[in-house]
Amino acid sequence: MSMPYVAERCDHGPDRWLPRTDAASDLARNYTIMLRSRAHDAAARNAYIDDAARLTPRADQRAGLRQRFDRYADEWRAQTAHTSVLARRILHPSYQKIMGLGREALPLILDRLSSQPDHWFWALRYISDEDPVRPEDVGRFDAMRDAWIEWGRDRGLLR
């Protein structure tokens, strides 16, 4: 390190280094900014935790979900019971709304499948992105229903 460099950045000679006053105030300013940034990060983290708690369904929200599901499922069944074309049944608006409920609808669909068997397999496969039905059981309604119910029990979605 050359002497001009030290002389430019110090208030005294090379034997005893102290930062210039403006350099010390820059350091203090940077430290203050860092502390504010950490406080901001903590506030952002707390806001994220609050959002997660807000997005977790409460008991009243789950009851509302159950009511919507039951309404959609009853509409779907009433309006498609006479239709033998499976594509028309799964493209029905009420069935599509049920699929739109997402993963929270899985226990409701599985419960309905076990109590009132119907063609819920498309929705289950779409929402879960899984298919527990063995290839040799495809097309055998009872075997498909049993595979999905067992899948739901294994994952704690169905009692």
DSSP file (Angstrom, degrees, kcal/mol; ACC not computed):
  #  RESIDUE AA STRUCTURE BP1 BP2  ACC     N-H-->O    O-->H-N    N-H-->O    O-->H-N    TCO  KAPPA ALPHA  PHI   PSI    X-CA   Y-CA   Z-CA
    1    1 A M              0   0    0      0, 0.0     2,-0.1     0, 0.0     0, 0.0   0.000 360.0 360.0 360.0 129.2    0.0    0.0    0.0
    2    2 A S     >  -     0   0    0      1,-0.1     4,-1.6     4,-0.0     3,-0.3  -0.437 360.0-117.7 -83.4 157.1    1.5    3.3   -1.0
    3    3 A M  H  > S+     0   0    0      1,-0.2     4,-2.9     2,-0.2     5,-0.2   0.869 111.2  58.0 -63.3 -38.8    1.7    6.3    1.3
    4    4 A P  H  > S+     0   0    0      0, 0.0     4,-2.1     0, 0.0    -1,-0.2   0.900 105.2  52.3 -61.1 -35.7   -0.5    8.5   -0.9
    5    5 A Y  H  > S+     0   0    0     -3,-0.3     4,-1.3     2,-0.2    -2,-0.2   0.945 113.1  43.3 -61.8 -47.9   -3.3    6.0   -0.6
    6    6 A V  H  X S+     0   0    0     -4,-1.6     4,-1.1     1,-0.2     3,-0.4   0.913 113.2  52.1 -64.4 -43.1   -3.1    5.9    3.2
    7    7 A A  H  < S+     0   0    0     -4,-2.9     3,-0.2     1,-0.2    -1,-0.2   0.855 107.9  52.3 -63.5 -34.4   -2.8    9.7    3.4
    8    8 A E  H  < S+     0   0    0     -4,-2.1    -1,-0.2    -5,-0.2    -2,-0.2   0.822 117.5  36.5 -69.8 -30.3   -5.9   10.1    1.3
    9    9 A R  H  < S+     0   0    0     -4,-1.3    11,-0.9    -3,-0.4     2,-0.3   0.430 110.0  65.6-107.0  -0.3   -8.0    7.9    3.5
   10   10 A C  B  <  -A   19   0A   0     -4,-1.1     7,-0.1    -3,-0.2    10,-0.0  -0.882  66.4-139.9-124.5 155.4   -6.7    8.7    7.0
   11   11 A D  S    S+     0   0    0      7,-1.0     2,-0.2    -2,-0.3    -4,-0.1   0.492  90.2  21.1 -85.9  -3.6   -6.7   11.7    9.2
   12   12 A H  S    S-     0   0    0      6,-0.3    -2,-0.1     1,-0.2     6,-0.1  -0.736  99.3 -53.3-148.4-168.8   -3.1   11.0   10.3
   13   13 A G    >   -     0   0    0     -2,-0.2     3,-1.0     1,-0.1    -1,-0.2  -0.038  55.3 -95.1 -76.1 176.9    0.0    9.2    9.3
   14   14 A P  T 3  S+     0   0    0      0, 0.0     3,-0.2     0, 0.0    -1,-0.1   0.617 112.8  70.2 -70.3 -14.4    0.5    5.5    8.4
   15   15 A D  T 3  S+     0   0    0      1,-0.3     2,-0.4     2,-0.0    -2,-0.0   0.778 108.4  30.2 -76.8 -24.7    1.6    4.4   11.9
   16   16 A R  S <  S-     0   0    0     -3,-1.0     2,-0.5     2,-0.1    -1,-0.3  -0.905  78.8-156.4-137.9 107.6   -1.9    4.9   13.4
   17   17 A W        +     0   0    0     -2,-0.4    -7,-0.1    -3,-0.2    -4,-0.1  -0.722  21.8 158.8 -93.5 128.4   -4.9    4.3   11.1
   18   18 A L        -     0   0    0     -2,-0.5    -7,-1.0    -6,-0.1    -6,-0.3  -0.988  42.2-111.2-137.1 138.1   -8.3    5.9   11.8
   19   19 A P  B     -A   10   0A   0      0, 0.0    -9,-0.2     0, 0.0     5,-0.1  -0.357  39.9 -98.8 -67.9 151.0  -10.9    6.4    9.2
   20   20 A R     >  -     0   0    0    -11,-0.9     4,-2.1     1,-0.1     5,-0.2  -0.220  36.7-107.1 -60.3 160.6  -11.7    9.9    8.2
   21   21 A T  H  > S+     0   0    0      1,-0.2     4,-2.2     2,-0.2     5,-0.2   0.885 120.4  50.1 -60.6 -42.7  -14.8   11.4    9.8
   22   22 A D  H  > S+     0   0    0      1,-0.2     4,-1.9     2,-0.2    -1,-0.2   0.852 109.2  52.2 -68.4 -31.9  -16.9   11.2    6.6
   23   23 A A  H  > S+     0   0    0      2,-0.2     4,-2.2     1,-0.2    -2,-0.2   0.896 109.2  50.2 -67.8 -38.9  -15.9    7.5    6.2
   24   24 A A  H  X S+     0   0    0     -4,-2.1     4,-2.4     2,-0.2    -2,-0.2   0.891 110.2  49.3 -65.8 -38.7  -17.0    6.8    9.8
   25   25 A S  H  X S+     0   0    0     -4,-2.2     4,-2.6     2,-0.2    -1,-0.2   0.866 109.2  52.9 -69.5 -33.1  -20.4    8.5    9.2
   26   26 A D  H  X S+     0   0    0     -4,-1.9     4,-2.7     2,-0.2    -2,-0.2   0.916 109.5  49.4 -62.8 -41.7  -20.8    6.4    6.0
   27   27 A L  H  X S+     0   0    0     -4,-2.2     4,-2.2     2,-0.2    -2,-0.2   0.919 112.1  47.2 -63.0 -44.2  -20.1    3.3    8.1
   28   28 A A  H  X S+     0   0    0     -4,-2.4     4,-2.3     2,-0.2    -1,-0.2   0.900 111.9  50.9 -63.6 -41.2  -22.7    4.4   10.7
   29   29 A R  H  X S+     0   0    0     -4,-2.6     4,-2.4     2,-0.2    -2,-0.2   0.918 110.6  48.7 -63.1 -43.7  -25.2    5.2    7.9
   30   30 A N  H  X S+     0   0    0     -4,-2.7     4,-2.5     1,-0.2    -2,-0.2   0.896 110.5  51.4 -62.6 -40.2  -24.7    1.8    6.3
   31   31 A Y  H  X S+     0   0    0     -4,-2.2     4,-2.4     2,-0.2    -1,-0.2   0.912 109.9  49.5 -63.7 -42.1  -25.2    0.1    9.7
   32   32 A T  H  X S+     0   0    0     -4,-2.3     4,-2.5     2,-0.2    -2,-0.2   0.912 110.9  49.7 -62.4 -43.2  -28.4    2.0   10.2
   33   33 A I  H  X S+     0   0    0     -4,-2.4     4,-2.4     1,-0.2    -2,-0.2   0.909 109.9  51.5 -61.7 -41.7  -29.6    1.0    6.8
   34   34 A M  H  X S+     0   0    0     -4,-2.5     4,-2.3     2,-0.2    -2,-0.2   0.912 109.9  48.7 -62.6 -42.5  -28.8   -2.6    7.6
   35   35 A L  H  X S+     0   0    0     -4,-2.4     4,-2.2     2,-0.2    -2,-0.2   0.914 112.0  48.6 -64.2 -42.5  -30.7   -2.5   10.8
   36   36 A R  H  X S+     0   0    0     -4,-2.5     4,-2.6     1,-0.2    -1,-0.2   0.893 109.7  53.2 -63.1 -38.6  -33.7   -1.0    9.1
   37   37 A S  H  X S+     0   0    0     -4,-2.4     4,-2.8     2,-0.2    -2,-0.2   0.909 108.5  49.1 -62.7 -42.6  -33.5   -3.7    6.4
   38   38 A R  H  X S+     0   0    0     -4,-2.3     4,-2.5     2,-0.2    -1,-0.2   0.903 110.8  50.2 -64.1 -39.6  -33.5   -6.4    9.0
   39   39 A A  H  X S+     0   0    0     -4,-2.2     4,-2.3     2,-0.2    -2,-0.2   0.904 111.7  48.9 -63.8 -40.2  -36.5   -4.8   10.7
   40   40 A H  H  X S+     0   0    0     -4,-2.6     4,-2.8     2,-0.2    -2,-0.2   0.916 110.1  51.1 -64.4 -42.8  -38.2   -4.7    7.3
   41   41 A D  H  X S+     0   0    0     -4,-2.8     4,-2.6     1,-0.2    -2,-0.2   0.905 110.6  49.1 -60.7 -41.4  -37.3   -8.3    6.7
   42   42 A A  H  X S+     0   0    0     -4,-2.5     4,-2.5     2,-0.2    -1,-0.2   0.907 111.6  49.0 -64.8 -40.8  -38.8   -9.3   10.0
   43   43 A A  H  X S+     0   0    0     -4,-2.3     4,-2.3     2,-0.2    -2,-0.2   0.910 112.2  48.5 -64.6 -41.2  -42.0   -7.3    9.2
   44   44 A A  H  X S+     0   0    0     -4,-2.8     4,-2.2     2,-0.2    -2,-0.2   0.907 111.3  50.4 -64.6 -41.1  -42.2   -9.0    5.8
   45   45 A R  H  X S+     0   0    0     -4,-2.6     4,-2.2     2,-0.2    -2,-0.2   0.916 111.3  48.2 -63.0 -43.4  -41.7  -12.4    7.5
   46   46 A N  H  X S+     0   0    0     -4,-2.5     4,-2.5     1,-0.2    -1,-0.2   0.881 110.0  52.1 -65.4 -37.3  -44.5  -11.7   10.0
   47   47 A A  H  X S+     0   0    0     -4,-2.3     4,-2.5     2,-0.2    -1,-0.2   0.896 108.7  51.2 -64.4 -39.0  -46.8  -10.5    7.2
   48   48 A Y  H  X S+     0   0    0     -4,-2.2     4,-2.5     2,-0.2    -2,-0.2   0.916 110.3  48.4 -63.1 -43.1  -46.1  -13.8    5.4
   49   49 A I  H  X S+     0   0    0     -4,-2.2     4,-2.2     2,-0.2    -2,-0.2   0.910 111.4  50.4 -63.6 -41.7  -47.0  -15.8    8.5
   50   50 A D  H  X S+     0   0    0     -4,-2.5     4,-2.3     1,-0.2    -2,-0.2   0.907 110.5  49.9 -62.0 -41.7  -50.2  -13.7    8.9
   51   51 A D  H  X S+     0   0    0     -4,-2.5     4,-2.3     2,-0.2    -2,-0.2   0.909 109.3  51.3 -62.9 -42.1  -51.1  -14.4    5.3
   52   52 A A  H  X S+     0   0    0     -4,-2.5     4,-1.1     1,-0.2    -1,-0.2   0.908 111.3  47.6 -62.8 -41.2  -50.5  -18.1    5.8
   53   53 A A  H  < S+     0   0    0     -4,-2.2     3,-0.3     1,-0.2    -1,-0.2   0.888 112.0  50.5 -65.6 -37.8  -52.8  -18.1    8.8
   54   54 A R  H  < S+     0   0    0     -4,-2.3    -2,-0.2     1,-0.2    -1,-0.2   0.854 110.9  49.1 -68.1 -33.8  -55.4  -16.2    6.9
   55   55 A L  H  < S+     0   0    0     -4,-2.3    -1,-0.2    -5,-0.1    -2,-0.2   0.652  87.8  95.8 -82.5 -15.1  -55.3  -18.6    4.0
   56   56 A T  S  < S-     0   0    0     -4,-1.1     2,-0.1    -3,-0.3    -4,-0.0  -0.644  88.1-112.6 -75.7 124.5  -55.6  -21.7    6.2
   57   57 A P        -     0   0    0      0, 0.0     2,-0.1     0, 0.0    -2,-0.1  -0.343  29.4-149.7 -65.3 131.9  -59.3  -22.6    6.2
   58   58 A R     >  -     0   0    0     -4,-0.2     4,-2.6    -2,-0.1     5,-0.2  -0.347  35.6 -92.2 -86.7 176.5  -61.0  -22.2    9.6
   59   59 A A  H  > S+     0   0    0      1,-0.2     4,-2.2     2,-0.2     5,-0.1   0.890 127.8  49.5 -59.9 -41.5  -63.9  -24.3   10.7
   60   60 A D  H  > S+     0   0    0      2,-0.2     4,-1.9     1,-0.2    -1,-0.2   0.863 111.3  49.6 -68.4 -33.4  -66.5  -21.8    9.3
   61   61 A Q  H  > S+     0   0    0      2,-0.2     4,-2.3     1,-0.2    -2,-0.2   0.897 109.8  51.0 -68.8 -39.5  -64.6  -21.7    6.0
   62   62 A R  H  X S+     0   0    0     -4,-2.6     4,-2.4     2,-0.2    -2,-0.2   0.888 109.0  51.5 -63.8 -37.9  -64.6  -25.6    5.9
   63   63 A A  H  X S+     0   0    0     -4,-2.2     4,-2.3     2,-0.2    -1,-0.2   0.905 109.8  49.6 -64.9 -40.1  -68.3  -25.6    6.5
   64   64 A G  H  X S+     0   0    0     -4,-1.9     4,-2.4     2,-0.2    -2,-0.2   0.882 109.9  51.2 -64.1 -38.6  -68.8  -23.1    3.6
   65   65 A L  H  X S+     0   0    0     -4,-2.3     4,-2.9     2,-0.2    -2,-0.2   0.914 109.2  50.6 -63.6 -43.3  -66.7  -25.4    1.4
   66   66 A R  H  X S+     0   0    0     -4,-2.4     4,-2.9     2,-0.2    -2,-0.2   0.914 110.4  49.6 -61.0 -43.8  -68.8  -28.4    2.4
   67   67 A Q  H  X S+     0   0    0     -4,-2.3     4,-2.3     2,-0.2    -2,-0.2   0.924 112.9  46.0 -63.3 -44.6  -72.0  -26.5    1.5
   68   68 A R  H  X S+     0   0    0     -4,-2.4     4,-2.8     2,-0.2     5,-0.2   0.933 113.4  49.8 -63.6 -44.5  -70.7  -25.4   -1.9
   69   69 A F  H  X S+     0   0    0     -4,-2.9     4,-3.2     1,-0.2     5,-0.3   0.947 111.5  48.0 -58.9 -48.9  -69.4  -28.9   -2.6
   70   70 A D  H  X S+     0   0    0     -4,-2.9     4,-2.6     1,-0.2     5,-0.2   0.903 112.4  49.6 -59.6 -41.3  -72.7  -30.5   -1.7
   71   71 A R  H  X S+     0   0    0     -4,-2.3     4,-2.4    -5,-0.2    -1,-0.2   0.944 114.7  43.7 -63.3 -47.3  -74.6  -27.9   -3.8
   72   72 A Y  H  X S+     0   0    0     -4,-2.8     4,-2.8     2,-0.2    -2,-0.2   0.917 115.0  49.2 -63.5 -43.4  -72.4  -28.5   -6.8
   73   73 A A  H  X S+     0   0    0     -4,-3.2     4,-2.6    -5,-0.2    -2,-0.2   0.905 112.2  47.6 -65.0 -41.8  -72.4  -32.3   -6.4
   74   74 A D  H  X S+     0   0    0     -4,-2.6     4,-2.5    -5,-0.3     5,-0.2   0.914 113.5  47.9 -65.8 -42.0  -76.2  -32.4   -6.1
   75   75 A E  H  X S+     0   0    0     -4,-2.4     4,-2.6    -5,-0.2    -2,-0.2   0.938 113.0  49.2 -61.1 -46.2  -76.6  -30.2   -9.1
   76   76 A W  H  X S+     0   0    0     -4,-2.8     4,-1.3     1,-0.2    -2,-0.2   0.932 113.3  45.3 -59.7 -47.9  -74.2  -32.3  -11.1
   77   77 A R  H  X S+     0   0    0     -4,-2.6     4,-1.2     1,-0.2     3,-0.3   0.929 115.3  46.8 -64.3 -45.2  -75.9  -35.6  -10.2
   78   78 A A  H  < S+     0   0    0     -4,-2.5     4,-0.2     1,-0.2    -1,-0.2   0.879 117.2  42.8 -64.6 -38.7  -79.4  -34.3  -10.9
   79   79 A Q  H  < S+     0   0    0     -4,-2.6    -1,-0.2    -5,-0.2    -2,-0.2   0.593 124.4  32.6 -88.5  -9.8  -78.5  -32.7  -14.2
   80   80 A T  H >< S+     0   0    0     -4,-1.3     3,-1.5    -3,-0.3    -2,-0.2   0.379  83.0 101.7-125.2   3.7  -76.4  -35.6  -15.5
   81   81 A A  T 3< S+     0   0    0     -4,-1.2    -3,-0.1     1,-0.3    -2,-0.1   0.837  87.2  48.5 -59.5 -32.7  -77.9  -38.7  -14.1
   82   82 A H  T 3  S+     0   0    0     -4,-0.2     2,-0.5     2,-0.0    -1,-0.3   0.561  93.0  95.5 -83.6  -9.0  -79.6  -39.5  -17.4
   83   83 A T    <   -     0   0    0     -3,-1.5    -3,-0.0     1,-0.1     6,-0.0  -0.719  46.5-178.1 -90.5 125.6  -76.4  -38.9  -19.4
   84   84 A S        +     0   0    0     -2,-0.5     2,-0.8     4,-0.0    -1,-0.1   0.580  58.3  97.0 -95.7 -10.7  -74.4  -42.0  -20.3
   85   85 A V    >>  -     0   0    0      1,-0.2     4,-1.5     2,-0.0     3,-0.6  -0.702  62.0-158.3 -82.8 111.7  -71.6  -40.1  -22.0
   86   86 A L  H 3> S+     0   0    0     -2,-0.8     4,-2.5     1,-0.2     5,-0.3   0.853  87.9  60.6 -61.4 -36.9  -68.9  -39.7  -19.4
   87   87 A A  H 3> S+     0   0    0      1,-0.2     4,-1.4     2,-0.2    -1,-0.2   0.893 104.7  49.4 -59.8 -39.5  -67.3  -36.7  -21.2
   88   88 A R  H <4 S+     0   0    0     -3,-0.6     4,-0.3     1,-0.2    -1,-0.2   0.863 110.5  51.6 -67.3 -34.5  -70.6  -34.8  -20.9
   89   89 A R  H >< S+     0   0    0     -4,-1.5     3,-0.9     1,-0.2     6,-0.2   0.930 112.5  42.7 -68.9 -44.6  -70.7  -35.6  -17.2
   90   90 A I  H 3< S+     0   0    0     -4,-2.5    -1,-0.2     1,-0.2    -2,-0.2   0.700 111.9  54.9 -78.8 -16.5  -67.2  -34.5  -16.4
   91   91 A L  T 3< S+     0   0    0     -4,-1.4    -1,-0.2    -5,-0.3    -2,-0.2   0.445  79.7 120.3 -91.1   0.1  -67.5  -31.3  -18.5
   92   92 A H  S <> S-     0   0    0     -3,-0.9     4,-2.3    -4,-0.3     3,-0.4  -0.387  74.6-121.3 -62.3 139.9  -70.7  -30.2  -16.7
   93   93 A P  H  > S+     0   0    0      0, 0.0     4,-2.2     0, 0.0     5,-0.2   0.841 110.9  53.0 -54.4 -37.7  -70.1  -26.8  -15.0
   94   94 A S  H  > S+     0   0    0      2,-0.2     4,-1.8     1,-0.2     5,-0.1   0.899 109.3  48.5 -67.7 -38.5  -70.9  -28.1  -11.5
   95   95 A Y  H  > S+     0   0    0     -3,-0.4     4,-2.1    -6,-0.2    -1,-0.2   0.910 111.5  50.5 -64.9 -41.8  -68.3  -30.9  -11.9
   96   96 A Q  H  X S+     0   0    0     -4,-2.3     4,-1.8     1,-0.2    -2,-0.2   0.871 107.8  53.1 -64.3 -37.1  -65.8  -28.3  -13.1
   97   97 A K  H  X S+     0   0    0     -4,-2.2     4,-0.6     2,-0.2    -1,-0.2   0.879 107.0  52.6 -65.2 -37.2  -66.5  -26.1  -10.1
   98   98 A I  H >< S+     0   0    0     -4,-1.8     3,-1.2     1,-0.2     4,-0.4   0.928 108.5  49.2 -64.1 -43.9  -65.8  -29.0   -7.8
   99   99 A M  H >< S+     0   0    0     -4,-2.1     3,-1.3     1,-0.3    -1,-0.2   0.858 105.5  59.8 -62.7 -32.9  -62.5  -29.6   -9.5
  100  100 A G  H 3< S+     0   0    0     -4,-1.8    -1,-0.3     1,-0.3    -2,-0.2   0.658  87.3  73.8 -69.4 -15.7  -61.8  -25.9   -9.1
  101  101 A L  T X< S-     0   0    0     -3,-1.2     3,-0.6    -4,-0.6    -1,-0.3   0.735  91.8-160.6 -69.6 -20.9  -62.2  -26.2   -5.3
  102  102 A G  G X   -     0   0    0     -3,-1.3     3,-2.2    -4,-0.4     4,-0.3  -0.291  45.4 -17.3  79.3-159.4  -58.8  -27.9   -5.3
  103  103 A R  G >  S+     0   0    0      1,-0.3     3,-1.4     2,-0.2    -1,-0.2   0.746 125.3  67.4 -59.6 -28.4  -57.1  -30.2   -2.8
  104  104 A E  G <  S+     0   0    0     -3,-0.6     4,-0.4     1,-0.3    -1,-0.3   0.717  95.6  58.7 -66.8 -17.8  -59.4  -29.2    0.0
  105  105 A A  G <> S+     0   0    0     -3,-2.2     4,-2.8     1,-0.2    -1,-0.3   0.625  81.0  88.3 -84.4 -13.2  -62.2  -30.9   -1.9
  106  106 A L  H <> S+     0   0    0     -3,-1.4     4,-2.7    -4,-0.3     5,-0.2   0.916  88.2  46.3 -54.8 -49.4  -60.5  -34.3   -1.9
  107  107 A P  H  > S+     0   0    0      0, 0.0     4,-2.3     0, 0.0    -1,-0.2   0.887 114.1  50.2 -61.3 -35.2  -61.9  -35.5    1.4
  108  108 A L  H  > S+     0   0    0     -4,-0.4     4,-2.3     2,-0.2    -2,-0.2   0.911 112.0  46.3 -68.6 -42.2  -65.4  -34.4    0.4
  109  109 A I  H  X S+     0   0    0     -4,-2.8     4,-2.8     2,-0.2    -1,-0.2   0.928 113.7  48.7 -65.0 -44.7  -65.1  -36.2   -3.0
  110  110 A L  H  X S+     0   0    0     -4,-2.7     4,-2.1    -5,-0.3    -2,-0.2   0.897 111.2  50.4 -63.4 -39.8  -63.8  -39.3   -1.3
  111  111 A D  H  X S+     0   0    0     -4,-2.3     4,-2.0    -5,-0.2     5,-0.2   0.927 112.9  45.9 -62.4 -44.7  -66.6  -39.2    1.3
  112  112 A R  H  X S+     0   0    0     -4,-2.3     4,-3.3     1,-0.2    -2,-0.2   0.889 110.3  54.7 -65.6 -39.0  -69.2  -38.8   -1.4
  113  113 A L  H  < S+     0   0    0     -4,-2.8    -1,-0.2     1,-0.2    -2,-0.2   0.881 111.5  44.3 -62.3 -38.3  -67.6  -41.6   -3.5
  114  114 A S  H  < S+     0   0    0     -4,-2.1    -1,-0.2    -5,-0.2    -2,-0.2   0.836 123.6  34.2 -77.3 -31.6  -67.8  -44.0   -0.5
  115  115 A S  H  < S+     0   0    0     -4,-2.0    -2,-0.2     1,-0.2    -3,-0.2   0.838 136.1  17.9 -92.8 -35.0  -71.4  -43.1    0.4
  116  116 A Q  S  < S-     0   0    0     -4,-3.3    -1,-0.2    -5,-0.2    -2,-0.1  -0.685  86.4-145.2-135.4  78.8  -72.9  -42.4   -3.0
  117  117 A P        +     0   0    0      0, 0.0     2,-0.3     0, 0.0    -4,-0.1  -0.142  37.1 140.7 -54.4 134.5  -70.7  -44.0   -5.6
  118  118 A D        -     0   0    0     23,-0.1     2,-2.0    -5,-0.0     3,-0.2  -0.907  64.6 -63.9-158.7-179.5  -70.4  -42.0   -8.9
  119  119 A H  S    S+     0   0    0     -2,-0.3     4,-0.2     1,-0.2     3,-0.2  -0.497  71.0 136.3 -81.5  77.1  -67.8  -41.1  -11.5
  120  120 A W     >  +     0   0    0     -2,-2.0     4,-2.5     1,-0.1    -1,-0.2   0.377  41.2  99.1 -96.7   1.1  -65.5  -39.0   -9.3
  121  121 A F  H  > S+     0   0    0      1,-0.2     4,-2.6     2,-0.2     5,-0.2   0.856  78.0  52.7 -63.6 -38.8  -62.3  -40.6  -10.7
  122  122 A W  H  > S+     0   0    0     -3,-0.2     4,-2.6     2,-0.2    -1,-0.2   0.942 112.7  44.6 -62.5 -47.3  -61.6  -37.8  -13.2
  123  123 A A  H  > S+     0   0    0     -4,-0.2     4,-2.9     2,-0.2     5,-0.3   0.911 113.5  50.8 -63.7 -42.7  -61.8  -35.1  -10.5
  124  124 A L  H  X S+     0   0    0     -4,-2.5     4,-2.5     1,-0.2     6,-0.4   0.933 113.5  44.3 -61.4 -45.7  -59.7  -37.1   -8.1
  125  125 A R  H  X S+     0   0    0     -4,-2.6     4,-1.6    -5,-0.2     5,-0.4   0.898 115.4  48.7 -66.9 -39.6  -57.0  -37.8  -10.6
  126  126 A Y  H  < S+     0   0    0     -4,-2.6    -2,-0.2    -5,-0.2    -1,-0.2   0.945 117.2  39.6 -65.0 -48.7  -57.0  -34.2  -11.7
  127  127 A I  H  < S+     0   0    0     -4,-2.9    -2,-0.2     1,-0.2    -3,-0.2   0.920 124.3  36.8 -70.4 -44.3  -56.8  -32.6   -8.3
  128  128 A S  H  < S-     0   0    0     -4,-2.5    -1,-0.2    -5,-0.3    -2,-0.2   0.714  91.6-139.9 -83.1 -20.1  -54.4  -35.1   -6.7
  129  129 A D  S  < S+     0   0    0     -4,-1.6     2,-0.3    -5,-0.3    -3,-0.1   0.819  71.0 100.5  59.7  31.7  -52.2  -35.6   -9.7
  130  130 A E        -     0   0    0     -6,-0.4    -1,-0.3    -5,-0.4    -2,-0.2  -0.908  56.4-158.9-136.6 164.4  -52.1  -39.3   -8.8
  131  131 A D        +     0   0    0     -2,-0.3    17,-0.0    -3,-0.1    -6,-0.0  -0.761   9.1 178.4-148.4  99.5  -53.9  -42.5   -9.9
  132  132 A P        +     0   0    0      0, 0.0     2,-0.4     0, 0.0    -1,-0.1   0.518  49.4 112.5 -80.1  -2.9  -54.0  -45.4   -7.5
  133  133 A V        -     0   0    0      1,-0.1    11,-0.1     2,-0.1     5,-0.1  -0.551  69.8-126.4 -75.6 127.1  -56.0  -47.6   -9.9
  134  134 A R    >>  -     0   0    0     -2,-0.4     3,-1.9     1,-0.1     4,-0.7  -0.418  21.4-116.2 -68.5 146.9  -54.1  -50.5  -11.3
  135  135 A P  G >4 S+     0   0    0      0, 0.0     3,-0.9     0, 0.0    -1,-0.1   0.850 115.8  55.3 -54.5 -36.6  -54.1  -50.8  -15.1
  136  136 A E  G 34 S+     0   0    0      1,-0.2    -2,-0.0     3,-0.0    -3,-0.0   0.671 106.1  53.1 -72.2 -14.6  -56.0  -54.1  -15.0
  137  137 A D  G X4 S+     0   0    0     -3,-1.9     3,-2.4     6,-0.1     7,-0.3   0.510  75.9 121.3 -97.1  -5.9  -58.8  -52.4  -12.9
  138  138 A V  T << S+     0   0    0     -3,-0.9     3,-0.1    -4,-0.7    -4,-0.0  -0.391  80.8  20.7 -60.7 128.4  -59.4  -49.5  -15.2
  139  139 A G  T 3  S+     0   0    0      1,-0.2     2,-0.9    -2,-0.1    -1,-0.3   0.246  95.0 108.3  94.7 -11.6  -63.1  -49.7  -16.3
  140  140 A R    <>  -     0   0    0     -3,-2.4     4,-2.5     1,-0.2     5,-0.2  -0.848  56.6-161.2 -99.6 101.1  -64.1  -51.8  -13.3
  141  141 A F  H  > S+     0   0    0     -2,-0.9     4,-2.9     1,-0.2     5,-0.2   0.878  84.4  47.9 -53.1 -50.7  -66.1  -49.3  -11.2
  142  142 A D  H  > S+     0   0    0      1,-0.2     4,-2.5     2,-0.2    -1,-0.2   0.896 113.6  47.5 -62.1 -40.8  -66.0  -51.2   -7.9
  143  143 A A  H  > S+     0   0    0     -3,-0.2     4,-2.2     2,-0.2    -1,-0.2   0.892 113.2  48.6 -67.3 -39.2  -62.2  -51.8   -8.1
  144  144 A M  H  X S+     0   0    0     -4,-2.5     4,-2.2    -7,-0.3    -2,-0.2   0.923 112.0  48.9 -66.1 -43.5  -61.6  -48.2   -9.1
  145  145 A R  H  X S+     0   0    0     -4,-2.9     4,-2.5    -5,-0.2     5,-0.2   0.938 111.9  49.0 -60.6 -46.8  -63.7  -46.9   -6.2
  146  146 A D  H  X S+     0   0    0     -4,-2.5     4,-2.4     1,-0.2    -1,-0.2   0.881 109.2  52.5 -62.0 -38.7  -62.0  -49.2   -3.7
  147  147 A A  H  X S+     0   0    0     -4,-2.2     4,-2.2     1,-0.2    -1,-0.2   0.917 112.0  45.4 -63.6 -43.1  -58.5  -48.1   -4.9
  148  148 A W  H  X S+     0   0    0     -4,-2.2     4,-2.5     2,-0.2    -2,-0.2   0.884 112.3  50.5 -69.7 -37.7  -59.4  -44.4   -4.4
  149  149 A I  H  X S+     0   0    0     -4,-2.5     4,-2.2     2,-0.2    -2,-0.2   0.919 111.8  47.6 -66.3 -41.7  -61.0  -45.0   -1.0
  150  150 A E  H  X S+     0   0    0     -4,-2.4     4,-2.6    -5,-0.2    -2,-0.2   0.914 110.8  52.5 -63.3 -41.8  -57.9  -46.9    0.1
  151  151 A W  H  X S+     0   0    0     -4,-2.2     4,-1.3     1,-0.2    -2,-0.2   0.916 109.9  48.9 -58.2 -44.8  -55.7  -44.1   -1.3
  152  152 A G  H  <>S+     0   0    0     -4,-2.5     5,-2.8     1,-0.2     6,-1.0   0.883 111.4  48.4 -64.7 -39.1  -57.7  -41.6    0.7
  153  153 A R  H ><5S+     0   0    0     -4,-2.2     3,-1.4     4,-0.2    -2,-0.2   0.903 107.4  55.7 -67.5 -40.8  -57.4  -43.6    3.9
  154  154 A D  H 3<5S+     0   0    0     -4,-2.6    -1,-0.2     1,-0.3    -2,-0.2   0.811 112.2  43.8 -61.0 -29.4  -53.7  -44.0    3.5
  155  155 A R  T 3<5S-     0   0    0     -4,-1.3    -1,-0.3    -5,-0.2    -2,-0.2   0.336 115.8-112.6 -99.6   6.1  -53.3  -40.3    3.2
  156  156 A G  T < 5S+     0   0    0     -3,-1.4    -3,-0.2     2,-0.2    -2,-0.1   0.701  85.5 117.8  73.6  19.0  -55.6  -39.5    6.1
  157  157 A L  S   <S+     0   0    0     -5,-2.8     2,-0.4    -6,-0.2    -4,-0.2   0.603  74.9  36.1 -90.7 -13.3  -58.2  -37.9    3.9
  158  158 A L              0   0    0     -6,-1.0    -2,-0.2    -9,-0.1    -1,-0.2  -1.000 360.0 360.0-142.8 138.0  -60.9  -40.4    4.7
  159  159 A R              0   0    0     -2,-0.4    -1,-0.1    -3,-0.1    -6,-0.0   0.464 360.0 360.0 -87.1 360.0  -61.8  -42.2    7.9
